[in-house]
Amino acid sequence: MADFRECFQTTPWRLISGILGVICLLMMTTLGVLLKNSLTKQSVHLGPSTDLSEGWFHTLENFCVESGCCSCQEKWIGYQCNCYFISNELKTWKDSRDFCIFHNSSLLQVQNRNELGFMKFSSKFYWIGLSYSEEHHAWLWEDNSTLSQDVVPLSHTVNPKNCIIYNPSRGTLDEDCENTNNYICKQQFV
């Protein structure tokens, strides 16, 4: 009889601990779902201008969001403490530059070879902020700094009357500035 009472007295505690365990499990599951949805929404908000069908967007490795060093506008991608707008629309080089200026940024100025590591699987070429200066007889970025051939190598056959399109894995090409291409704007955070 004592065994029956002892078993009966511990049953409510077992029941309570079982209920608490189930509640804890439900809370952890809910938290996991909420975090997953939050990260999915964040990816969509950070980069709806990107071509998700290319499959490269999900490879983002170093969001500036993770390091907390910047906050980007909606439709911009944060990466290594900079914000990038990667267009899906086609514009001339000048119209692309004007779009970037209107959004308090500039056409992409590549700082290092791995800068756009998150785009390594993109097949598109994009206008960047590089143009030929007749005055200086050199290729200059929009801020008038000179091009480093180590970062963005140009072939010797590049026509100085053209503008430069760029693909992170395929390099650069020159193209008539009046042609339309996708473009990349960049906001730097120092």
PEKA-V465042 format. One record per pair of residues at least 12 apart in sequence whose C-alpha atoms are under 8 Angstrom apart, sorted by the first residue. I is the first residue (numbers start at 0). J is the second residue. If there is no record, write none. Layout:
I&J + I&J
//
This chain:
44&73 + 44&74 + 44&75 + 45&71 + 45&72 + 45&73 + 45&74 + 45&75 + 45&76 + 45&77 + 46&73 + 46&74 + 46&75 + 46&76 + 46&84 + 46&85 + 47&74 + 48&74 + 48&75 + 48&84 + 48&85 + 48&86 + 48&87 + 49&85 + 49&86 + 49&87 + 50&87 + 53&120 + 53&121 + 53&122 + 54&120 + 55&117 + 55&118 + 55&119 + 55&120 + 55&121 + 56&117 + 56&118 + 58&117 + 59&78 + 59&116 + 59&117 + 60&117 + 61&78 + 61&79 + 62&76 + 62&77 + 62&78 + 62&79 + 62&80 + 63&77 + 63&78 + 63&79 + 63&80 + 63&81 + 64&77 + 64&78 + 68&80 + 69&81 + 69&82 + 69&188 + 70&82 + 79&114 + 80&187 + 80&188 + 80&189 + 81&185 + 81&186 + 81&187 + 81&188 + 82&185 + 82&186 + 82&187 + 82&188 + 83&183 + 83&184 + 83&185 + 83&186 + 84&183 + 84&184 + 84&185 + 85&181 + 85&182 + 85&183 + 85&184 + 86&181 + 86&182 + 86&183 + 87&181 + 88&180 + 88&181 + 89&179 + 89&180 + 89&181 + 89&182 + 90&178 + 90&179 + 90&180 + 90&181 + 90&182 + 91&176 + 91&177 + 91&178 + 91&179 + 91&180 + 92&126 + 92&162 + 92&176 + 92&177 + 92&178 + 92&179 + 92&180 + 93&176 + 93&177 + 95&126 + 95&182 + 96&128 + 96&184 + 99&184 + 99&185 + 103&186 + 104&184 + 104&185 + 104&186 + 104&187 + 105&128 + 105&141 + 105&184 + 105&185 + 105&186 + 106&126 + 106&127 + 106&128 + 106&141 + 106&182 + 106&183 + 106&184 + 106&185 + 107&126 + 107&127 + 107&128 + 107&183 + 107&184 + 107&185 + 108&127 + 108&128 + 108&129 + 108&140 + 108&141 + 108&185 + 109&150 + 109&151 + 110&150 + 111&150 + 112&150 + 112&151 + 112&167 + 115&167 + 116&167 + 118&167 + 119&167 + 119&168 + 120&168 + 121&166 + 121&167 + 121&168 + 122&166 + 123&166 + 123&181 + 124&164 + 124&165 + 124&166 + 124&180 + 124&181 + 124&182 + 125&164 + 125&165 + 125&166 + 125&180 + 125&181 + 125&182 + 125&183 + 126&162 + 126&163 + 126&164 + 126&165 + 126&180 + 126&181 + 126&182 + 126&183 + 127&163 + 127&164 + 127&165 + 127&182 + 127&183 + 127&184 + 128&140 + 128&141 + 128&163 + 129&141 + 129&162 + 129&163 + 130&159 + 130&161 + 130&162 + 130&163 + 131&159 + 131&160 + 131&161 + 131&162 + 151&170 + 151&171 + 152&170 + 152&171 + 153&171 + 153&172 + 157&172 + 157&173 + 158&173 + 160&175 + 161&173 + 161&174 + 161&175 + 161&176 + 162&174 + 162&175 + 162&176
//
